[in-house]
Amino acid sequence: MKVALIGNMNNNFFAITRYLRDIGINAHLLLFNNETDHFLPHNDTFTDEYTNFTIQLNWGDLESFQNIDFEKVEDDLKTFDFLIGCGTSPAFVNKIDRKLDIFAPYGSDIYKLPFFQFVHPKRLFTYLSLSRHQRMGIKKSNYLHLDRADTKLEQLLLKMGLKNKRIQLGMPMFYHKTYTDDTIQNHFENTSLLCELNTLRTENEILLFQYCRQLWKSKPAVKWNAKGNDKLIKGFKRFITHHAEKKVKLILVEYGPDVVHTKKLIAHLNLEKFVIWLPPLKRKEIMLCLTYVDMVIGELSYSWMTYGVVYETLAMGCPLMHYRIDKNYESFYPKLYPMVSAHNDIEVENGIVSLSKDPDRLRRVGEEGKKWLFKYAIQEPIEKYRELIELKDEI
């Protein structure tokens, strides 16, 4: 069996491709023509071995859906027996009368792209066509790999009337074999980022890190994209006010539409000297940061079980704070990973206080989270993929 993983948003499929190849499956990563730069494979590895199993496509975006000769799409996929896709892959595959064996969406490809959106009039006809084929392609896919999501997204999936078999397991989007503390630091030796992190670690008792998008002030395309970054800033202010003796820094990343608004809020609360801003980071730079910080803060507005920040943080054994309504997920897992739950500024402050009072306990929380990740978001889903690939091979 020859397996194609089509698309690479969040470097999800780069990780899965490597896991599949590790267990002897002939898997290849196919990159769309519009992949986001910081999610390209070279930003999630320290070698160039991926070039041996990576193929660059000249299609994947809206323009190519309009202009490409679909015989080219058919030709690119004809040697592959098993298709795993994300992004626009359901639309392109449906257009050539094939279907995905597994559709593993990353977000907007399932809650936005299949539906009408306002676009430039010149692009409207093409968008409507792509959107229709996206809906059809998603519905025809044999399996939908999507972990239990926020309740609003789950309601949307019900309205879509999807009849796919659901793989309700974590997404193995992180190839853990690439990253150990020593490996990461050796590769970043003498870099400005490593020097800055060393300085911050030496000078502070507590380092907090939030690197998800700054998106709390602007109106997002779908409301559950909001991250609640302002809740972190206000909770951090409460901690600084009540614990002025602590040497603490909050590290943020200049990523997302509301960076300016966050900086204004920080200035308004007189927090500038306690906040460090980093430029947008590659995944391997994020992983370096995770070896230095004491806690990562994820999304605080909507309840999620898993997403990129969760996986990356758990993989490095770092304590995690974010918002999760446990009862929404308890029936889908034998147990949930341990974390610090926060949904408002008071809970954020309490979470930082718990870290300050008992850092050893929080480190154990991080280690337990790491064990959970390997079992439920790497081993079990990869084993499910193997099972489905081998099952098709027997037919």
DASULBEL-V823101 format. One line per field, one symbol per residue. phi: phi as a letter, one per 20 degrees, with the letter a starting at -180 (. if undefined). A space follows every 50 residues. Layout:
BEGIN
phi=???
END
This chain:
BEGIN
phi=.dddddobgmmgffffgfffffdneedcedefecffgfdfgfecadcdff ffcdceedbpeffffedfffffffffdfeeecddccleggfffffdmdbf fcddfdqffddcffcfcfcggfdffffffffffffffffegfcdebfgdg gfffffffffmfdffeeecfefecefffdcgfgffffdgmefffffffff ffececddbccfgebbefefgcffefdmfffffffffffffecffeeccd dccfbofdgfffffffffeldgfdddddfgdfgffgffgffdeebddeed ecfcebagfffffffemegcdadbegffcfedcgbdffadebcbffffgf fffffffbffffffgfffffffgffeccfffffffggffffffef
END
